[in-house]
């Protein structure tokens, strides 16, 4: 093997020289420990063995890659590498010494002693160097300069350990941990890097009271785990407000693991932290198995859900992606984004209103999609209340048009995005989405070559027109924030998680025919009170609710409900094999009857017979409770 020292850095050469000296020294120390006063009588063996072990060490340590690591960050991995290298070196050395001396003068126990001595001589200096560079042995003894912020770490897991290790390496990080609180009772009384676990998260108030009594009250509460449930974050946030201690969270674990400790800053809690839920990592092999190598069409490709579908599906290697959108600007925006992010991906940007069946069929005939994700819809309740015929033609008739095109052109699967407002609807938007659900379910039960999957979920954080961006805009204008009713609640989830679960649900229904005609309902966690959300968003911006920024109650808008539901009373939920996805058993309608009803509804809407169209919806969705139909 050719040995090239040019690939070793200058600091690596210093370490390399150190290790060769230690190897040569270890042979002499091992002999002395074994022979004692007879050591000096073995000069011939010493003259043979010392240069031999040094030469072997040079070859072994280089080949084993001991000089790729940084001493300051020496870890268990480095110790394992040293152990392997030392073991290999001693075995080869003992073998060569056997051929050179037949072990007549070289004690048989000497190689074992040599192994222990060399391990100490190689590992010890690395450990001492790291301690010296860290400048201290315990996080709890961190410099208490005026810039240090006494902090209580919430969570005693991997995130906390990485953060404490970062502080060990860089005492200039401006946080002084005064303790930890753990989720697991088994960690009480233990410590991480010298910082004690003082109590449980559920008993945080008691921990804060005790710290205050000994004059160690923290000035910052820091969440050390990425996937705290939204309801738990809201609870901790309320507690932090009560004690006047800011609540923050660590950077992502990937940032802590990167080694850039000098850049580490905790970040404020944001609204996604308050509303989000623990997000499971997506098993990318599932949607990739569905999408890879397929022609995929997404309706409503420029919308909040549609555009995220485009992003995620593009990453799974489809053969072509077909972007179908009625809004020219929205289509242009997502098309440009895909062209930048996936320049090699074949794509088509198709302007189309899903109400136009002839245009849809022409697109399907010329592009031959294999998978269709149907996200196009009119979703704003008040606007659809003002324009009910438009909602009917887009949400109900448009979905029928897309589904019929899928059947006519041999699409493998259609995935329909639905909403919790379809459950016991009190507005036209929810009723039209319930009709769309019913049609997809009815077709799926026909055992056609095309599978139809319906996925239902609630509000998506940050989507256009949703409450969060509305509150943010109102705060930027100085308020007031407008809440329709003090008791109103809603379900929330992030757009990324919603789309991930949509993709996984699509895979689930493809392989399990027991789910024919059923609805996949995403687990939305606990509903959030909109008034509390408004108050917390004001506090997150550094203001006092009702004092700096007011909150006004405007009354329920037409078609609004106080409480959203995700299951109808006749849809008993059952768990699925996917975490975060539940299965609803649908109320099934006859497919032919539903097709006739949809044709009649379309004619009434096109003829502008508003009241007759609404009456027809009442017949098709008997659970609809609408003020115009009472």
C-alpha positions as CSV (number, residue, x, y, z in Angstrom):
1,X,0.0,0.0,0.0
2,X,1.3,3.4,-1.0
3,X,1.4,5.8,2.0
4,X,0.9,9.5,1.3
5,X,1.3,11.9,4.1
6,X,0.2,14.9,2.0
7,X,-3.5,14.1,2.9
8,X,-2.8,14.6,6.6
9,X,-3.3,18.2,7.8
10,X,-0.6,20.1,9.7
11,X,-2.3,19.4,13.0
12,X,-2.8,15.8,11.9
13,X,1.0,15.5,11.4
14,X,1.6,16.7,14.9
15,X,-0.9,14.1,16.2
16,X,0.7,11.5,13.9
17,X,4.2,12.2,15.3
18,X,2.8,12.1,18.9
19,X,1.3,8.7,18.3
20,X,4.5,7.2,16.8
21,X,6.5,8.4,19.9
22,X,3.8,6.9,22.2
23,X,3.9,3.6,20.3
24,X,7.7,3.4,20.7
25,X,7.5,4.4,24.3
26,X,4.7,1.9,25.0
27,X,7.0,-1.0,24.0
28,X,9.6,0.1,26.5
29,X,7.2,0.8,29.3
30,X,5.5,-2.6,28.8
31,X,8.9,-4.4,28.9
32,X,9.8,-2.5,32.1
33,X,6.5,-3.3,33.8
34,X,7.0,-7.0,32.9
35,X,10.8,-7.4,33.6
36,X,11.4,-4.8,36.2
37,X,15.1,-4.5,37.1
38,X,16.0,-7.0,34.3
39,X,14.8,-4.4,31.7
40,X,18.3,-3.1,31.0
41,X,19.6,-6.6,30.1
42,X,17.3,-6.7,27.0
43,X,18.9,-3.9,25.0
44,X,19.1,-6.1,21.8
45,X,15.4,-6.7,22.0
46,X,14.7,-3.0,22.7
47,X,16.8,-2.0,19.6
48,X,14.8,-4.4,17.5
49,X,11.3,-3.8,18.9
50,X,11.3,0.0,19.3
51,X,11.8,1.0,15.6
52,X,9.7,-2.0,14.5
53,X,6.6,-1.0,16.5
54,X,7.1,2.6,15.4
55,X,7.2,1.6,11.7
56,X,4.2,-0.6,12.2
57,X,2.3,2.1,14.0
58,X,2.9,4.6,11.2
59,X,1.4,2.2,8.7
60,X,-1.5,1.0,10.9
61,X,-2.6,4.4,12.2
62,X,-2.5,5.9,8.8
63,X,-4.5,3.1,7.1
64,X,-7.0,3.1,10.0
65,X,-7.7,6.8,9.5
66,X,-6.9,8.0,13.0
67,X,-6.2,11.6,11.8
68,X,-9.5,12.5,10.3
69,X,-10.9,13.5,13.7
70,X,-10.4,16.6,15.7
71,X,-9.0,16.1,19.2
72,X,-11.2,18.8,20.7
73,X,-14.3,16.7,19.7
74,X,-12.8,13.4,20.7
75,X,-15.7,11.0,21.4
76,X,-16.6,7.3,21.8
77,X,-16.2,6.9,18.1
78,X,-12.6,8.0,18.3
79,X,-12.0,5.7,21.3
80,X,-13.3,2.8,19.2
81,X,-11.0,3.7,16.3
82,X,-8.0,3.8,18.7
83,X,-9.0,0.5,20.1
84,X,-9.2,-1.1,16.7
85,X,-5.9,0.4,15.6
86,X,-4.1,-0.6,18.8
87,X,-5.4,-4.1,18.7
88,X,-4.3,-4.6,15.0
89,X,-0.9,-3.0,15.7
90,X,-0.2,-5.3,18.7
91,X,-1.2,-8.4,16.9
92,X,1.0,-7.7,13.9
93,X,3.9,-6.6,16.2
94,X,3.7,-9.8,18.3
95,X,3.6,-12.0,15.2
96,X,6.7,-10.3,13.8
97,X,8.5,-10.5,17.1
98,X,7.8,-14.2,17.2
99,X,9.5,-14.6,13.8
100,X,12.4,-12.4,14.9
101,X,13.1,-13.8,18.4
102,X,10.9,-17.0,18.6
103,X,9.7,-15.2,21.8
104,X,12.8,-16.7,23.6
105,X,13.6,-13.3,25.3
106,X,10.3,-11.5,24.7
107,X,7.8,-12.4,27.5
108,X,4.5,-13.8,26.2
109,X,2.5,-11.4,28.5
110,X,4.3,-8.4,27.2
111,X,2.0,-7.8,24.1
112,X,-1.1,-7.7,26.4
113,X,0.6,-5.2,28.7
114,X,1.7,-3.2,25.7
115,X,-1.9,-3.0,24.5
116,X,-3.1,-1.5,27.8
117,X,-0.1,0.9,27.9
118,X,-0.6,2.1,24.3
119,X,-4.3,2.6,24.8
120,X,-3.6,4.9,27.8
121,X,-0.8,6.8,25.9
122,X,-3.0,7.4,22.8
123,X,-6.4,8.0,24.5
124,X,-5.2,9.9,27.6
125,X,-3.7,12.9,25.8
126,X,-6.7,13.3,23.6
127,X,-9.0,13.3,26.6
128,X,-6.9,15.8,28.5
129,X,-6.6,18.0,25.4
130,X,-10.4,18.1,25.1
131,X,-10.8,19.0,28.8
132,X,-8.3,21.8,28.5
133,X,-9.9,23.2,25.3
134,X,-13.3,23.1,27.0
135,X,-11.8,25.0,29.9
136,X,-14.0,23.3,32.5
137,X,-15.2,19.9,33.6
138,X,-18.9,20.7,34.3
139,X,-21.6,22.7,32.7
140,X,-22.9,23.7,36.1
141,X,-19.6,25.5,36.7
142,X,-20.0,27.7,33.7
143,X,-18.7,31.3,33.7
144,X,-21.3,33.5,35.5
145,X,-20.5,36.7,33.6
146,X,-23.1,39.4,33.4
147,X,-24.0,38.1,29.9
148,X,-25.0,34.6,31.1
149,X,-28.7,34.0,31.2
150,X,-29.9,31.6,34.0
151,X,-32.0,29.0,32.1
152,X,-34.1,26.0,33.0
153,X,-34.1,23.3,30.4
154,X,-37.4,21.6,29.7
155,X,-36.7,18.1,28.7
156,X,-33.8,15.8,29.6
157,X,-33.2,14.0,26.4
158,X,-30.9,14.1,23.4
159,X,-31.6,17.8,22.7
160,X,-30.7,18.8,26.2
161,X,-27.5,16.7,26.1
162,X,-26.4,18.3,22.8
163,X,-27.1,21.8,24.1
164,X,-25.1,21.2,27.3
165,X,-22.3,19.7,25.4
166,X,-22.2,22.7,23.1
167,X,-22.0,25.0,26.2
168,X,-19.1,22.8,27.5
169,X,-17.2,23.4,24.3
170,X,-18.0,27.1,24.1
171,X,-18.6,28.9,27.5
172,X,-19.3,32.2,25.6
173,X,-22.8,30.8,24.7
174,X,-24.8,33.2,26.8
175,X,-26.9,30.6,28.8
176,X,-26.2,29.2,32.3
177,X,-28.3,26.1,32.9
178,X,-29.6,26.0,36.5
179,X,-31.3,22.6,36.0
180,X,-33.5,20.4,33.9
181,X,-37.0,19.1,34.2
182,X,-37.7,15.7,32.7
183,X,-40.7,13.9,31.1
184,X,-39.7,10.5,32.6
185,X,-39.8,9.9,36.3
186,X,-36.8,7.6,36.1
187,X,-34.5,10.6,35.4
188,X,-35.3,12.4,38.6
189,X,-32.2,13.0,40.7
190,X,-29.9,12.2,37.8
191,X,-27.8,14.8,35.9
192,X,-26.5,15.4,32.4
193,X,-23.0,16.9,32.2
194,X,-23.3,18.0,35.8
195,X,-26.7,19.7,35.4
196,X,-29.3,18.1,37.7
197,X,-32.8,17.0,36.9
198,X,-34.8,18.9,39.4
199,X,-38.3,17.7,38.7
200,X,-40.9,16.6,36.2
201,X,-42.4,18.8,33.4
202,X,-45.8,18.4,34.9
203,X,-44.5,19.8,38.2
204,X,-42.7,22.8,36.6
205,X,-44.5,25.3,38.9
206,X,-43.0,23.5,42.0
207,X,-39.5,23.5,40.5
208,X,-39.8,27.3,39.7
209,X,-41.0,28.0,43.3
210,X,-38.1,26.0,44.8
211,X,-35.5,27.8,42.6
212,X,-36.9,31.2,43.5
213,X,-36.5,30.4,47.2
214,X,-32.8,29.7,46.8
215,X,-32.4,32.8,44.6
216,X,-31.8,30.7,41.4
217,X,-35.0,31.7,39.5
218,X,-34.3,31.2,35.8
219,X,-34.6,34.1,33.4
220,X,-35.4,31.8,30.5
221,X,-37.3,28.5,30.0
222,X,-35.9,26.5,27.0
223,X,-37.7,23.7,25.2
224,X,-35.0,21.1,24.3
225,X,-37.2,18.8,22.2
226,X,-38.4,19.5,18.7
227,X,-41.7,17.6,18.7
228,X,-43.6,19.0,21.8
229,X,-47.3,18.7,21.3
230,X,-49.0,22.0,20.6
231,X,-51.3,21.7,23.6
232,X,-48.3,21.2,25.9
233,X,-46.5,24.2,24.4
234,X,-49.6,26.3,25.0
235,X,-49.7,25.1,28.6
236,X,-46.0,25.9,29.2
237,X,-46.4,29.2,27.5
238,X,-49.3,30.2,29.8
239,X,-47.1,29.1,32.8
240,X,-44.2,31.2,31.5
241,X,-46.5,34.2,31.3
242,X,-47.7,33.6,34.8
243,X,-44.1,33.6,36.2
244,X,-42.9,36.3,33.8
245,X,-40.2,34.1,32.2
246,X,-39.8,34.0,28.5
247,X,-40.3,30.6,26.8
248,X,-37.8,29.7,24.0
249,X,-36.8,26.6,22.1
250,X,-33.5,25.3,20.9
251,X,-32.4,25.3,17.3
252,X,-33.0,22.1,15.4
253,X,-30.9,19.1,16.5
254,X,-29.2,19.2,13.2
255,X,-27.9,22.7,14.0
256,X,-26.6,21.5,17.3
257,X,-24.9,18.5,15.8
258,X,-23.2,20.6,13.1
259,X,-20.6,21.8,15.6
260,X,-21.2,25.5,15.0
261,X,-21.6,26.2,18.7
262,X,-20.6,29.9,18.4
263,X,-23.8,30.5,16.4
264,X,-26.2,28.7,18.7
265,X,-29.1,31.0,19.8
266,X,-32.4,29.9,21.2
267,X,-35.3,31.1,19.2
268,X,-38.7,32.5,20.4
269,X,-41.8,30.3,20.5
270,X,-43.9,31.0,17.4
271,X,-47.5,30.3,16.5
272,X,-46.6,27.0,14.8
273,X,-45.1,25.8,18.1
274,X,-48.4,26.6,19.9
275,X,-50.7,25.0,17.3
276,X,-48.5,22.2,15.9
277,X,-48.4,18.6,17.0
278,X,-45.6,16.1,17.2
279,X,-44.8,15.5,13.6
280,X,-43.7,12.0,12.7
281,X,-40.9,11.7,10.2
282,X,-42.3,10.7,6.8
283,X,-41.4,7.2,5.6
284,X,-40.4,8.4,2.2
285,X,-40.3,4.9,0.8
286,X,-44.1,4.8,1.0
287,X,-45.1,7.7,-1.2
288,X,-42.0,7.1,-3.4
289,X,-43.3,3.7,-4.2
290,X,-46.6,5.2,-5.3
291,X,-45.2,8.2,-7.3
292,X,-41.8,7.2,-8.7
293,X,-41.8,6.9,-12.5
294,X,-45.5,8.0,-12.8
295,X,-47.2,10.8,-14.5
296,X,-48.9,12.8,-11.7
297,X,-51.5,15.5,-12.1
298,X,-52.4,17.9,-9.3
299,X,-55.5,20.1,-9.6
300,X,-55.4,23.4,-7.7
301,X,-51.6,23.2,-8.0
302,X,-51.0,26.8,-7.1
303,X,-53.0,26.7,-3.8
304,X,-51.7,26.2,-0.3
305,X,-52.3,22.4,-0.3
306,X,-51.8,21.9,-4.0
307,X,-48.4,23.7,-4.1
308,X,-47.1,21.6,-1.2
309,X,-48.3,18.5,-2.9
310,X,-46.3,19.6,-6.0
311,X,-43.1,20.2,-3.9
312,X,-43.3,16.8,-2.1
313,X,-44.3,14.8,-5.1
314,X,-41.6,16.3,-7.2
315,X,-39.0,15.1,-4.7
316,X,-40.2,11.4,-5.2
317,X,-39.1,11.1,-8.8
318,X,-42.3,11.2,-11.0
319,X,-41.7,10.8,-14.7
320,X,-43.8,13.9,-15.3
321,X,-45.7,16.4,-13.2
322,X,-48.8,18.1,-14.6
323,X,-49.8,21.3,-12.8
324,X,-53.5,22.2,-13.3
325,X,-54.7,25.5,-12.0
326,X,-57.3,28.1,-12.9
327,X,-55.3,31.1,-11.5
328,X,-52.7,32.2,-14.0
329,X,-50.4,33.9,-11.4
330,X,-50.6,30.9,-9.0
331,X,-49.8,28.5,-11.8
332,X,-46.9,30.7,-13.0
333,X,-45.5,30.9,-9.4
334,X,-45.5,27.1,-8.7
335,X,-44.2,26.4,-12.3
336,X,-41.2,28.7,-11.7
337,X,-40.5,27.1,-8.3
338,X,-40.5,23.6,-9.8
339,X,-38.3,24.7,-12.7
340,X,-35.7,26.0,-10.2
341,X,-35.9,23.1,-7.7
342,X,-36.2,20.3,-10.2
343,X,-34.9,21.5,-13.5
344,X,-34.6,17.9,-15.0
345,X,-38.2,17.1,-14.1
346,X,-40.6,17.0,-17.1
347,X,-43.6,19.2,-16.4
348,X,-46.6,21.0,-17.9
349,X,-48.4,24.1,-16.7
350,X,-52.0,23.7,-17.6
351,X,-54.6,26.6,-17.2
352,X,-57.9,24.9,-16.6
353,X,-61.1,25.4,-14.6
354,X,-62.3,22.1,-13.3
355,X,-65.9,23.1,-14.1
356,X,-65.1,22.7,-17.8
357,X,-65.4,19.0,-18.5
358,X,-64.4,19.2,-22.1
359,X,-61.2,21.0,-21.3
360,X,-60.4,18.5,-18.5
361,X,-61.0,15.5,-20.8
362,X,-58.8,17.0,-23.5
363,X,-56.0,17.4,-20.9
364,X,-56.4,13.9,-19.6
365,X,-56.5,12.5,-23.2
366,X,-53.3,14.2,-24.3
367,X,-51.3,13.9,-21.0
368,X,-52.5,10.4,-19.8
369,X,-51.9,11.0,-16.1
370,X,-51.6,7.9,-13.9
371,X,-52.1,9.5,-10.5
372,X,-54.4,12.5,-9.8
373,X,-54.4,14.6,-6.6
374,X,-57.5,16.8,-6.5
375,X,-56.9,19.9,-4.4
376,X,-58.8,22.5,-6.4
377,X,-61.7,24.0,-4.5
378,X,-63.4,27.1,-3.3
379,X,-62.8,26.9,0.5
380,X,-63.7,30.3,2.1
381,X,-67.0,29.8,3.9
382,X,-68.3,33.5,3.8
383,X,-67.4,33.9,0.1
384,X,-69.2,30.7,-0.9
385,X,-72.2,31.8,1.2
386,X,-72.3,35.0,-0.9
387,X,-71.7,33.0,-4.1
388,X,-73.3,29.6,-3.5
389,X,-73.7,28.6,-7.2
390,X,-70.0,29.1,-7.7
391,X,-69.2,26.9,-4.8
392,X,-71.6,24.2,-6.1
393,X,-70.1,24.3,-9.6
394,X,-66.5,24.2,-8.4
395,X,-66.6,21.9,-5.4
396,X,-69.4,19.4,-6.3
397,X,-69.6,19.5,-10.1
398,X,-65.9,20.2,-10.6
399,X,-65.0,17.1,-8.5
400,X,-67.4,15.0,-10.5
401,X,-65.7,16.2,-13.7
402,X,-62.3,15.3,-12.4
403,X,-63.5,11.9,-11.1
404,X,-65.3,11.1,-14.4
405,X,-62.1,12.1,-16.4
406,X,-60.1,9.7,-14.2
407,X,-62.5,6.8,-15.0
408,X,-62.7,7.6,-18.7
409,X,-58.9,7.9,-19.2
410,X,-57.8,4.9,-17.1
411,X,-56.1,6.8,-14.2
412,X,-54.8,4.4,-11.6
413,X,-55.8,6.5,-8.6
414,X,-57.4,9.8,-7.6
415,X,-56.9,11.3,-4.2
416,X,-59.4,13.9,-3.1
417,X,-58.7,16.5,-0.5
418,X,-61.7,17.2,1.8
419,X,-62.4,19.2,4.9
420,X,-63.8,18.8,8.4
421,X,-66.5,21.3,7.3
422,X,-68.1,18.5,5.4
423,X,-69.1,16.9,8.7
424,X,-72.6,18.0,9.8
425,X,-72.2,21.1,7.6
426,X,-73.8,24.4,8.4
427,X,-72.7,26.1,5.2
428,X,-72.7,25.7,1.5
429,X,-69.0,25.1,1.2
430,X,-69.1,22.2,3.7
431,X,-72.2,20.7,2.0
432,X,-70.6,20.8,-1.5
433,X,-67.5,19.1,-0.1
434,X,-69.7,16.4,1.5
435,X,-71.3,15.8,-2.0
436,X,-67.8,15.6,-3.4
437,X,-66.8,13.0,-0.8
438,X,-70.0,11.0,-1.5
439,X,-69.3,10.8,-5.2
440,X,-65.7,9.7,-4.7
441,X,-66.8,7.0,-2.2
442,X,-69.6,5.8,-4.5
443,X,-67.2,5.4,-7.4
444,X,-64.6,3.6,-5.2
445,X,-67.2,1.0,-4.3
446,X,-67.9,0.3,-8.0
447,X,-64.6,-1.7,-8.0
448,X,-63.4,0.3,-11.0
449,X,-59.8,0.1,-12.2
450,X,-59.3,3.6,-10.8
451,X,-59.1,3.8,-7.0
452,X,-60.6,6.8,-5.2
453,X,-59.2,8.0,-1.9
454,X,-60.7,10.8,0.2
455,X,-58.6,12.5,2.8
456,X,-60.3,14.8,5.3
457,X,-58.6,17.3,7.6
458,X,-59.1,20.7,9.2
459,X,-57.4,24.1,9.0
460,X,-53.9,24.4,7.7
461,X,-51.5,26.8,9.3
462,X,-50.5,29.7,7.2
463,X,-52.8,28.9,4.3
464,X,-54.3,31.8,2.3
465,X,-57.2,33.4,4.1
466,X,-56.8,31.4,7.3
467,X,-56.9,32.9,10.8
468,X,-53.2,33.0,11.5
469,X,-52.1,35.3,8.6
470,X,-55.3,37.4,9.3
471,X,-54.2,38.0,12.9
472,X,-50.7,38.8,11.8
473,X,-51.9,41.4,9.3
474,X,-54.2,42.9,11.9
475,X,-51.4,43.2,14.4
476,X,-49.1,44.8,11.9
477,X,-51.8,47.5,11.5
478,X,-52.0,48.0,15.3
479,X,-55.1,45.9,15.8
480,X,-57.7,45.2,16.8
481,X,-57.8,41.4,16.3
482,X,-61.2,40.2,15.3
483,X,-62.7,37.0,16.7
484,X,-66.2,36.0,15.8
485,X,-67.1,34.3,19.1
486,X,-65.2,33.8,22.4
487,X,-66.0,30.1,22.5
488,X,-65.0,29.3,18.9
489,X,-62.5,26.4,18.4
490,X,-60.8,25.0,15.3
491,X,-58.5,22.1,14.5
492,X,-55.1,23.0,13.0
493,X,-52.1,21.3,11.4
494,X,-49.1,22.4,9.4
495,X,-49.3,22.2,5.6
496,X,-46.2,19.9,5.5
497,X,-47.7,17.4,7.8
498,X,-51.1,17.5,6.1
499,X,-49.6,16.7,2.7
500,X,-47.3,14.0,4.1
501,X,-50.2,12.2,5.7
502,X,-52.3,12.7,2.4
503,X,-49.5,10.9,0.5
504,X,-49.2,8.1,3.1
505,X,-53.0,7.7,3.1
506,X,-53.0,7.3,-0.6
507,X,-50.5,4.4,-0.3
508,X,-52.6,2.8,2.4
509,X,-55.8,2.7,0.4
510,X,-54.0,1.4,-2.7
511,X,-52.9,-1.8,-1.0
512,X,-55.9,-2.4,1.2
513,X,-59.2,-3.1,-0.5
514,X,-60.9,-3.4,2.8
515,X,-60.8,0.4,2.8
516,X,-62.8,0.7,-0.5
517,X,-65.2,3.7,-0.2
518,X,-64.0,4.8,3.2
519,X,-62.5,8.1,4.3
520,X,-59.1,8.7,5.7
521,X,-59.2,11.3,8.4
522,X,-56.0,12.9,9.6
523,X,-55.6,13.0,13.4
524,X,-55.7,16.8,14.1
525,X,-55.0,16.5,17.8
526,X,-57.0,18.7,20.2
527,X,-59.0,21.7,18.9
528,X,-57.7,25.2,19.7
529,X,-59.7,28.0,21.1
530,X,-59.4,31.0,18.7
531,X,-59.6,33.6,21.5
532,X,-56.7,32.0,23.3
533,X,-54.8,31.9,20.0
534,X,-55.4,35.6,19.5
535,X,-54.2,36.4,23.0
536,X,-51.0,34.3,22.7
537,X,-50.1,35.7,19.3
538,X,-50.3,39.2,20.8
539,X,-48.0,38.2,23.6
540,X,-45.6,36.5,21.2
541,X,-45.3,39.9,19.5
542,X,-44.3,41.5,22.8
543,X,-47.6,43.2,23.5
544,X,-50.3,42.9,26.2
545,X,-53.8,41.7,25.0
546,X,-56.6,44.2,25.5
547,X,-54.1,46.9,26.6
548,X,-51.6,47.3,23.7
549,X,-53.7,45.5,21.1
550,X,-57.4,45.0,21.6
551,X,-59.5,41.9,20.6
552,X,-63.0,42.5,19.3
553,X,-65.9,40.0,18.9
554,X,-67.7,40.4,15.6
555,X,-70.3,37.6,15.8
556,X,-70.6,34.4,13.8
557,X,-70.5,34.9,10.1
558,X,-73.1,33.2,7.8
559,X,-72.5,29.5,7.8
560,X,-69.9,29.4,10.6
561,X,-69.9,26.8,13.3
562,X,-68.6,27.3,16.9
563,X,-67.1,23.8,16.9
564,X,-65.8,21.8,14.0
565,X,-66.1,18.0,13.8
566,X,-64.0,15.5,12.0
567,X,-66.4,12.6,12.2
568,X,-70.1,12.3,11.6
569,X,-72.1,10.5,14.2
570,X,-72.7,7.7,11.7
571,X,-69.0,7.4,10.9
572,X,-67.4,5.5,13.8
573,X,-63.6,6.0,13.5
574,X,-61.2,3.1,13.5
575,X,-57.4,3.3,13.6
576,X,-55.3,2.5,10.6
577,X,-51.8,1.0,10.4
578,X,-50.5,4.5,9.8
579,X,-49.9,6.8,12.8
580,X,-51.9,10.0,12.4
581,X,-54.5,8.5,10.0
582,X,-57.9,7.2,11.1
583,X,-60.6,5.5,9.0
584,X,-64.2,6.7,8.8
585,X,-66.9,4.3,7.6
586,X,-68.9,6.4,5.2
587,X,-72.6,6.8,4.7
588,X,-72.8,5.4,1.2
589,X,-75.1,6.6,-1.6
590,X,-76.1,4.8,-4.7
591,X,-73.7,5.8,-7.5
592,X,-76.3,6.1,-10.3
593,X,-78.7,8.1,-8.2
594,X,-75.9,10.4,-7.1
595,X,-74.9,10.9,-10.8
596,X,-78.5,11.9,-11.6
597,X,-78.7,14.3,-8.7
598,X,-75.4,15.9,-9.7
599,X,-76.6,16.4,-13.2
600,X,-79.8,18.1,-11.9
601,X,-77.8,20.2,-9.5
602,X,-75.5,21.3,-12.3
603,X,-78.4,22.3,-14.5
604,X,-80.0,24.3,-11.7
605,X,-76.8,26.1,-11.0
606,X,-76.1,26.9,-14.7
607,X,-79.6,28.3,-15.0
608,X,-79.0,30.5,-11.9
609,X,-81.9,28.8,-10.0
610,X,-80.2,29.6,-6.6
611,X,-83.0,28.6,-4.3
612,X,-83.8,25.4,-6.2
613,X,-80.1,24.5,-6.2
614,X,-79.9,25.0,-2.4
615,X,-83.1,22.9,-2.0
616,X,-81.4,20.1,-4.0
617,X,-78.3,20.3,-1.8
618,X,-80.6,19.9,1.2
619,X,-81.9,16.7,-0.3
620,X,-78.5,15.4,-1.1
621,X,-77.0,16.3,2.3
622,X,-79.9,15.9,4.7
623,X,-77.7,16.7,7.7
624,X,-77.1,20.2,6.3
625,X,-78.3,22.9,8.8
626,X,-78.4,26.1,6.9
627,X,-80.2,29.3,7.8
628,X,-81.4,29.8,4.2
629,X,-83.0,26.4,4.2
630,X,-84.8,26.5,7.5
